Amino acid sequence: MNWFIGIAVLVLIGYIIDREIYFYEGTHLGPRVQAWLYDRWAKKYDAGKHDSQQHDPQMLAEPLLNTLRKVPTPFVLDFATGTGRLSYALLNHSDFNGRIVALDLSQGMLEQASSKLKENLHRLELLRHLSLPLPFPDSAFDVVCALEVLELFSNMEEPLAELSRVLRPGGILLTSRGTEASGRKARVKSKADFGSLLKKYGFVNFQIAPWWKLFDRVISVKNGVSDSIGERRLADVYQCPACRQIHWTKDVSLLKCGNCEKVLSITKDGILLG
């Protein structure tokens, strides 16, 4: 009987580890462990999403650009960019003339994004940042994108509050709603509940449409009106992690804060290590 209990315990432990690591992607293990896991998965991450990525120009880039016809050079935050799926779709679309800050907690994933987008790095800046809050002032971006990520937070309200804060009034949110087919029942919100959550954080005129099997595409507008942000770079909006000021001098391999002299490294792949 003891051996039976031992085997049952091992099976249960194995099941819990598998669910936590491969199903919930390390959500409950903290950002540093989660970043380490994504670093391990980075080189093969796109393989499982190849089919859906073929439709990204039509399903992601074009609907977003249709909402930005009056914003000629949008400044975009691609939050939890991963391997740069959304950034790739935008930067390879002939109608996109803006700049992108692509942020992720995994350096390995950002390295894959840098490799995929090496022809467009003059319009893309990569930032490794481990956790919320976001290191930007209020109303810093014309567009905020957060695809396939809200479900990975224990509470969607925290990331939505931050995404709303850094998006200017009248700016566009592109995000996703995990569908019932994802199997993450505890993390799935109905379309009605998801809409109510968006309203709570100041988003209006939202459209929820099928994207691919596991996710719906969601496009919404932050309530209010303001001028577009236009031509900016990461150093224009990135708050120093030490003093929270924005006063940078840049070299090829580093940023230095002019206020407190904090120095941040930039890797050979162009990733700012925040």
Backbone torsions as a table, in degrees:
resi	resn	phi	psi	omega
1	MET	NA	-38.0	-179.6
2	ASN	-61.6	-40.8	-180.0
3	TRP	-65.2	-34.2	179.3
4	PHE	-65.5	-44.2	178.8
5	ILE	-63.0	-41.2	179.3
6	GLY	-60.5	-45.2	179.1
7	ILE	-64.0	-41.6	-179.7
8	ALA	-62.5	-40.5	178.6
9	VAL	-64.4	-42.8	179.6
10	LEU	-64.0	-40.9	178.1
11	VAL	-63.2	-43.3	179.6
12	LEU	-63.1	-44.2	178.8
13	ILE	-61.8	-43.5	178.5
14	GLY	-61.1	-40.5	179.2
15	TYR	-64.7	-44.1	-179.6
16	ILE	-63.6	-44.0	179.4
17	ILE	-63.2	-44.1	179.9
18	ASP	-61.7	-45.3	180.0
19	ARG	-63.6	-42.9	-177.1
20	GLU	-68.3	-43.4	-174.6
21	ILE	-81.3	-47.9	-171.8
22	TYR	-96.9	-23.5	-179.2
23	PHE	-95.3	-48.2	178.8
24	TYR	-97.1	2.9	172.5
25	GLU	56.0	40.0	174.1
26	GLY	73.0	21.2	-175.1
27	THR	-53.1	-41.7	-172.3
28	HIS	-90.8	4.7	-174.2
29	LEU	-99.0	0.3	179.0
30	GLY	93.5	155.4	-172.9
31	PRO	-64.3	-33.4	-178.3
32	ARG	-70.0	-41.9	176.5
33	VAL	-67.7	-40.6	178.8
34	GLN	-61.8	-43.1	177.4
35	ALA	-61.3	-42.1	178.4
36	TRP	-60.6	-42.1	178.6
37	LEU	-62.9	-46.0	179.4
38	TYR	-64.8	-34.8	174.8
39	ASP	-58.1	-40.2	-179.8
40	ARG	-68.7	-34.6	-175.6
41	TRP	-87.9	-11.6	-164.4
42	ALA	-55.2	-46.7	-172.9
43	LYS	-66.8	-24.2	-179.7
44	LYS	-109.3	5.9	-171.5
45	TYR	-63.3	-39.5	-176.6
46	ASP	-72.8	-20.4	-173.8
47	ALA	-58.9	-40.5	-177.2
48	GLY	-77.5	-9.1	-177.6
49	LYS	-117.8	13.5	-174.8
50	HIS	-56.5	-46.2	-176.0
51	ASP	-62.5	-46.1	-178.7
52	SER	-69.2	-30.7	-179.1
53	GLN	-67.1	-23.4	179.2
54	GLN	-63.1	-22.2	-177.2
55	HIS	-101.4	6.6	-176.2
56	ASP	-61.7	-36.8	177.2
57	PRO	-58.3	-42.9	-178.5
58	GLN	-80.6	-35.7	-172.9
59	MET	-90.1	-24.2	-177.3
60	LEU	-117.7	-58.9	-172.7
61	ALA	-64.8	-50.4	-174.7
62	GLU	-65.4	-45.9	177.0
63	PRO	-60.5	-38.0	178.7
64	LEU	-67.0	-46.2	-178.7
65	LEU	-65.1	-29.6	176.5
66	ASN	-62.9	-29.5	179.3
67	THR	-84.1	-8.2	-174.1
68	LEU	-113.2	22.8	-176.0
69	ARG	-62.4	-25.6	179.8
70	LYS	-96.9	8.4	178.4
71	VAL	-121.0	93.1	-171.3
72	PRO	-66.2	-33.5	-178.0
73	THR	-131.4	71.2	-175.6
74	PRO	-65.9	144.1	174.9
75	PHE	-101.3	118.1	-167.0
76	VAL	-116.9	135.5	167.8
77	LEU	-103.8	118.6	175.1
78	ASP	-101.2	89.4	-175.3
79	PHE	-77.6	135.8	-176.1
80	ALA	54.4	51.8	-174.1
81	THR	-63.2	-24.9	-176.0
82	GLY	64.3	-126.3	178.8
83	THR	-89.6	16.6	174.4
84	GLY	83.2	32.3	-176.5
85	ARG	-57.0	-54.8	-177.3
86	LEU	-68.7	-42.7	179.0
87	SER	-58.7	-41.1	178.6
88	TYR	-61.5	-44.8	-179.4
89	ALA	-63.7	-40.3	-179.3
90	LEU	-71.9	-49.0	-173.6
91	LEU	-68.6	-20.2	177.3
92	ASN	-98.0	10.0	176.8
93	HIS	-99.4	131.6	-174.2
94	SER	-64.2	-21.4	-177.2
95	ASP	-90.1	-3.3	-179.2
96	PHE	-94.9	121.8	-178.2
97	ASN	-123.6	18.2	-176.2
98	GLY	-97.5	-165.4	177.5
99	ARG	-124.6	153.3	-175.7
100	ILE	-128.9	135.6	164.2
101	VAL	-104.1	115.8	-178.6
102	ALA	-104.2	118.0	-172.6
103	LEU	-116.3	138.3	174.8
104	ASP	-155.3	160.3	177.9
105	LEU	-85.7	-11.7	-175.1
106	SER	-106.3	119.0	176.2
107	GLN	-65.4	-36.1	179.4
108	GLY	-61.8	-42.1	178.0
109	MET	-65.7	-40.5	178.7
110	LEU	-65.9	-33.5	176.0
111	GLU	-64.1	-38.2	175.5
112	GLN	-65.2	-41.1	177.8
113	ALA	-62.3	-42.3	179.3
114	SER	-61.2	-41.6	179.4
115	SER	-65.7	-43.6	-179.7
116	LYS	-65.5	-32.5	-171.0
117	LEU	-111.9	24.3	-174.2
118	LYS	-60.9	-25.4	178.5
119	GLU	-77.9	-10.8	-175.2
120	ASN	-122.1	16.7	-176.0
121	LEU	-67.9	-13.1	175.0
122	HIS	-73.0	-13.5	178.1
123	ARG	-117.7	5.3	-176.8
124	LEU	-132.5	134.0	173.8
125	GLU	-124.5	138.7	-172.7
126	LEU	-109.5	132.9	-177.4
127	LEU	-132.7	124.4	170.4
128	ARG	-91.1	122.9	179.3
129	HIS	-143.5	127.1	-166.7
130	LEU	-80.4	-35.5	-169.5
131	SER	-154.3	168.9	174.2
132	LEU	-77.2	152.7	5.9
133	PRO	-76.4	164.0	178.5
134	LEU	-74.8	146.4	-174.4
135	PRO	-87.9	46.5	-177.9
136	PHE	-133.4	153.2	176.3
137	PRO	-74.0	172.6	176.9
138	ASP	-62.2	146.7	171.2
139	SER	55.3	44.9	-175.1
140	ALA	-90.2	-17.1	-171.7
141	PHE	-129.2	151.5	172.9
142	ASP	-79.7	-32.0	-176.0
143	VAL	-138.2	138.7	171.3
144	VAL	-126.0	128.3	179.5
145	CYS	-117.2	137.2	179.8
146	ALA	-148.4	88.4	-174.0
147	LEU	-101.3	135.9	174.4
148	GLU	56.6	38.3	-174.9
149	VAL	-133.7	-29.4	-174.5
150	LEU	-58.1	-34.5	-178.4
151	GLU	-68.6	-15.4	-178.3
152	LEU	-85.8	-4.2	174.5
153	PHE	-94.5	146.9	178.9
154	SER	-65.4	-24.4	179.9
155	ASN	-142.9	118.1	-177.9
156	MET	-66.9	-19.0	-175.2
157	GLU	-66.5	-36.8	-179.1
158	GLU	-62.6	-52.3	178.7
159	PRO	-65.9	-37.3	179.7
160	LEU	-64.3	-38.0	177.4
161	ALA	-62.5	-41.1	179.4
162	GLU	-70.5	-41.4	179.3
163	LEU	-62.8	-40.0	177.8
164	SER	-66.3	-39.5	-177.3
165	ARG	-61.7	-43.6	-174.5
166	VAL	-85.6	-5.0	178.0
167	LEU	-93.9	133.3	-179.8
168	ARG	-70.6	152.9	173.3
169	PRO	-56.4	132.4	-175.8
170	GLY	87.4	-5.0	178.3
171	GLY	-76.7	170.6	-173.2
172	ILE	-109.5	133.0	171.3
173	LEU	-105.0	124.3	170.7
174	LEU	-112.6	116.1	-179.6
175	THR	-141.2	-165.6	-178.0
176	SER	-143.7	154.2	175.4
177	ARG	-115.3	121.6	175.7
178	GLY	-62.5	132.1	-178.1
179	THR	-87.5	168.6	178.0
180	GLU	-62.3	-26.2	-179.9
181	ALA	-69.7	-14.6	-179.6
182	SER	-68.2	-23.2	-179.3
183	GLY	85.2	-8.2	-179.6
184	ARG	-87.4	67.4	-170.9
185	LYS	-57.5	-36.9	-178.7
186	ALA	-69.4	-18.7	-177.1
187	ARG	-106.2	-6.3	-176.5
188	VAL	-85.7	129.6	173.6
189	LYS	-109.8	139.7	176.2
190	SER	-62.1	163.7	178.9
191	LYS	-59.6	-38.6	-179.8
192	ALA	-65.5	-44.6	-179.9
193	ASP	-67.4	-37.8	179.2
194	PHE	-65.7	-41.7	177.1
195	GLY	-62.2	-40.2	178.3
196	SER	-63.5	-37.8	178.5
197	LEU	-66.4	-40.8	177.1
198	LEU	-61.7	-44.2	179.2
199	LYS	-60.4	-39.1	-178.5
200	LYS	-58.3	-33.5	-177.2
201	TYR	-104.9	25.7	167.6
202	GLY	86.9	16.0	-179.5
203	PHE	-99.2	138.8	-178.2
204	VAL	-131.7	171.4	175.2
205	ASN	52.8	40.8	-176.6
206	PHE	-82.3	145.8	178.2
207	GLN	-121.9	121.9	177.8
208	ILE	-111.2	117.1	-174.8
209	ALA	-133.7	152.8	176.9
210	PRO	-58.8	137.5	177.2
211	TRP	-116.8	-71.7	169.0
212	TRP	-142.8	178.3	-166.1
213	LYS	-48.3	-43.4	-171.8
214	LEU	-92.2	-9.5	-174.8
215	PHE	-145.4	144.7	165.5
216	ASP	-95.4	149.9	173.9
217	ARG	-89.5	136.5	-178.9
218	VAL	-127.1	124.0	175.0
219	ILE	-120.9	130.2	-176.9
220	SER	-143.9	166.0	-179.5
221	VAL	-118.9	136.8	174.1
222	LYS	-76.9	129.0	-176.4
223	ASN	-56.6	137.7	178.1
224	GLY	115.8	-179.0	-179.1
225	VAL	-138.1	138.6	174.5
226	SER	-159.2	162.9	178.1
227	ASP	-68.2	151.1	177.8
228	SER	-66.8	153.6	-178.6
229	ILE	-74.6	-44.8	176.4
230	GLY	74.7	-148.5	-172.1
231	GLU	-68.3	104.6	173.9
232	ARG	-140.5	163.6	176.6
233	ARG	-123.3	169.6	-179.4
234	LEU	-56.1	-42.1	-177.8
235	ALA	-65.7	-15.6	178.5
236	ASP	-81.7	-16.6	-175.0
237	VAL	-129.6	-7.9	-175.6
238	TYR	-82.2	120.8	-179.7
239	GLN	-84.5	131.8	179.6
240	CYS	-56.0	129.4	179.9
241	PRO	-65.9	-15.7	179.6
242	ALA	-92.5	-46.0	-173.4
243	CYS	-119.1	-4.9	176.9
244	ARG	70.1	9.0	178.1
245	GLN	-88.6	163.2	177.0
246	ILE	-119.8	93.8	-176.4
247	HIS	-156.3	82.3	-170.0
248	TRP	-111.2	145.6	162.8
249	THR	-114.1	140.0	-171.7
250	LYS	-119.3	136.6	169.9
251	ASP	-117.7	176.2	-180.0
252	VAL	-60.4	-36.7	-172.1
253	SER	-113.8	8.4	-179.3
254	LEU	-162.7	160.1	166.5
255	LEU	-115.7	139.3	177.7
256	LYS	-125.9	128.0	179.8
257	CYS	-74.2	125.2	179.3
258	GLY	-74.7	-10.8	-179.7
259	ASN	-91.8	-50.8	-176.7
260	CYS	-116.7	-1.4	177.8
261	GLU	69.3	18.8	172.2
262	LYS	-61.6	134.8	-178.9
263	VAL	-114.1	130.4	177.2
264	LEU	-119.2	139.0	-177.7
265	SER	-83.7	148.5	170.6
266	ILE	-119.0	123.3	-175.7
267	THR	-74.5	171.9	178.2
268	LYS	-63.8	-19.5	177.6
269	ASP	-88.8	3.1	178.7
270	GLY	83.5	19.9	-177.4
271	ILE	-95.3	121.4	173.7
272	LEU	-78.5	122.9	-178.1
273	LEU	-92.4	89.8	-179.0
274	GLY	-78.5	NA	NA
